[in-house]
Structure formats: structure tokens, C-alpha cells
Amino acid sequence: MELAKRLAVAAAYVPAGSVVADIGADHAYLPIYLVKTGRCARVIATELRSGPFQSALRQVAEHKLESNIDLRLGDGLTVLKPAEAGVLVLAGMGGNTIREILAASPEILNTVKMLILQPQADPGDLRIWLAANGWKISDEQLVEEGGRIYVVISSAPGCEAVQDPLLLELGPRLAEKKDPLFGRYLEIIAGRYERALAGMRAANSAAAVEKARATENKLVRIRRIIDCL
């Protein structure tokens, strides 16, 4: 069974033999892959919406994996019990949505050994939250799929050494290991800031001027990092 590239990268981070909870599993492709490849004997797959949940039920039944994949309908981590899963996967949703799901259930999160996260947007906000709440960025990887660059983050309980907000926004492990896609990824981020800056410069308020100055400083630092790659 083949996975989308971004999900295949997420699957590669899963420790063999672990019990995984895939939060927002959609059609349960990742849980099915983890079981069928022998990486996991048991996976919990959750889904908030009835439509994808019914689709996941059909997919699991088609592969005859009902005894291996525990499907649950519910919101975020609320359908889990403490220490029930050692690894949480949250993929295909915004970084701030992931942050809100994790923050809403500390009694579950505090018993987890590993997070595998694939934010569709706002990865910087997510990293900053992780670093401020006792999670270190163990590793991260960029993957290109369908003309878009995605980031996959592996995180574990601990102290994140990097506290610089800009480096957390860009990806501290991506920078350290010079991920092959990092330069292009930074160009995309710089382009967004440049477009935002044009709007700020068109405004006349003191707040806009101050925000523009801060954005210019960020752009200078991002360009310096790109030049060093």
C-alpha cells in the first residue's frame, strides 16, 4: 500500500512496535499502512466527522484489520485514555489546530512519549508552543508533494535548546542539518513576508510602521540564512 509522500515521512518516524493514535485519521490510510507493513500491531484511529469516519470503517473492513485498528469517533484527544498510546500522529491540519488539540487534553498529552506532526500551515506557531510546553523538536523533514513543500516534525518530552522565535518559526532542525529543500522553503516564507510588508508600507499608522520594521528585520535574517546554505 502506497502513502502520500508526506504521510510516508510521518510513518517513517513511528518507532517499530509502538502503539500509535492517529488523530484525525481521515480514511485511515496511515493506520492501515502501519499495520500492514508490520511497524505496529495496533493503531487507534480517531475522526471528528461522521463522513470520514464511515469511510475509515469501510477501508479497515476491506483490509480485514478490525482487530488491529481501533476506530473512534470524537473530538481530538478526548477519545483516548491516559497512557493508552505512546505516539500521537496529527497530520493534515493547521498548526494552530494541532496546538489547540494538544493543549486541550494535558492529562492525555502528559502520558505520551512522542508526537509526529504534519501541520498544513503555521508550523512556527506550533513549534513555539511545543518549546514553551516541555517538548523538544527531535527532528523535522521537508517533503515536496504536488508542487507544495510540507514539513513533518518529530517531537519528544524535553527542553528545546533553541528559543529564538524566528528559528523556531523556520525550523531549528531543518536549519541545523540543511535540509535539501530548506532554501526553497525559506524563499517561500520570505516571499510571504515581502508581500505582507508591501501592505504595511502602504498604511500610515504608527502600529503599521513598527510592524513593518520588525518584518524587515526578519527578512534580513532570513536572507542571511539563505545566503549561508
URJOPE-V829977 format. One record per residue. N is the residue number from 1. RES is the residue in three letters. SS is DSSP state (H for helix, E for strand, L for the rest). OMEGA is omega in whole degrees, -180 to 180 (999 if undefined). Layout:
BEGIN
N RES SS OMEGA
N RES SS OMEGA
END
This chain:
BEGIN
1 MET L -179
2 GLU L 177
3 LEU L 167
4 ALA L -175
5 LYS H -176
6 ARG H 178
7 LEU H 177
8 ALA H 176
9 VAL H 177
10 ALA H -179
11 ALA H -178
12 ALA H 178
13 TYR H -176
14 VAL L 178
15 PRO L 179
16 ALA L 177
17 GLY L -179
18 SER L 171
19 VAL L -174
20 VAL E 168
21 ALA E 178
22 ASP E -175
23 ILE E -173
24 GLY L -171
25 ALA L 179
26 ASP L -178
27 HIS L 177
28 ALA L 179
29 TYR H -179
30 LEU H 177
31 PRO H 179
32 ILE H 179
33 TYR H -178
34 LEU H -180
35 VAL H -175
36 LYS H 178
37 THR L 178
38 GLY L -180
39 ARG L 179
40 CYS L 176
41 ALA L -177
42 ARG L 177
43 VAL E 171
44 ILE E -180
45 ALA E -178
46 THR E 178
47 GLU E -178
48 LEU L -173
49 ARG L -176
50 SER H -177
51 GLY H 177
52 PRO H 179
53 PHE H 179
54 GLN H 177
55 SER H 179
56 ALA H 178
57 LEU H -180
58 ARG H -179
59 GLN H -179
60 VAL H 179
61 ALA H 180
62 GLU H 180
63 HIS L 178
64 LYS L -177
65 LEU L -178
66 GLU L -179
67 SER L -178
68 ASN L -176
69 ILE E -178
70 ASP E -178
71 LEU E -178
72 ARG E 178
73 LEU E -180
74 GLY L -172
75 ASP L 173
76 GLY H -178
77 LEU H -174
78 THR H -179
79 VAL H 179
80 LEU L 172
81 LYS L 178
82 PRO L 177
83 ALA L -180
84 GLU L 179
85 ALA L 179
86 GLY L -177
87 VAL E 173
88 LEU E 172
89 VAL E 174
90 LEU E -174
91 ALA E 173
92 GLY E 176
93 MET E -177
94 GLY L -180
95 GLY H 179
96 ASN H 173
97 THR H 177
98 ILE H 179
99 ARG H -179
100 GLU H 179
101 ILE H -179
102 LEU H -176
103 ALA H -175
104 ALA H -175
105 SER L -178
106 PRO H -179
107 GLU H 174
108 ILE H -176
109 LEU H -177
110 ASN L 179
111 THR L -176
112 VAL L -179
113 LYS L -173
114 MET E 173
115 LEU E 173
116 ILE E -168
117 LEU E 177
118 GLN E -179
119 PRO E 178
120 GLN L -180
121 ALA L 175
122 ASP L 178
123 PRO H 180
124 GLY H 177
125 ASP H -179
126 LEU H 179
127 ARG H 180
128 ILE H 178
129 TRP H 179
130 LEU H -177
131 ALA H -178
132 ALA H -175
133 ASN L 172
134 GLY L 177
135 TRP E 176
136 LYS E 176
137 ILE E -178
138 SER E -179
139 ASP E 173
140 GLU E -175
141 GLN E 174
142 LEU E 179
143 VAL E 179
144 GLU E -179
145 GLU E 178
146 GLY L 179
147 GLY L 180
148 ARG E 178
149 ILE E 180
150 TYR E 175
151 VAL E 174
152 VAL E -174
153 ILE E 172
154 SER E -175
155 SER E -180
156 ALA E 177
157 PRO E -180
158 GLY L -177
159 CYS L 176
160 GLU L -176
161 ALA L -179
162 VAL L 179
163 GLN L 178
164 ASP L -177
165 PRO H -179
166 LEU H 178
167 LEU H 176
168 LEU H 177
169 GLU H -175
170 LEU H -179
171 GLY L -176
172 PRO H 180
173 ARG H 176
174 LEU H -180
175 ALA H -176
176 GLU H -177
177 LYS H 179
178 LYS L 177
179 ASP L -176
180 PRO L -180
181 LEU L -172
182 PHE H 180
183 GLY H 179
184 ARG H 178
185 TYR H 179
186 LEU H 178
187 GLU H 178
188 ILE H 179
189 ILE H 179
190 ALA H 178
191 GLY H 178
192 ARG H -180
193 TYR H 180
194 GLU H 178
195 ARG H 178
196 ALA H -179
197 LEU H 179
198 ALA H 178
199 GLY H 179
200 MET H -178
201 ARG H 179
202 ALA H 179
203 ALA L -176
204 ASN L -175
205 SER L 178
206 ALA H 179
207 ALA H 180
208 ALA H 179
209 VAL H 180
210 GLU H 179
211 LYS H 179
212 ALA H 180
213 ARG H 179
214 ALA H 179
215 THR H 177
216 GLU H 178
217 ASN H 176
218 LYS H -179
219 LEU H 178
220 VAL H -179
221 ARG H 179
222 ILE H 180
223 ARG H 178
224 ARG H 179
225 ILE H 179
226 ILE H -180
227 ASP H -178
228 CYS H -178
229 LEU L 999
END
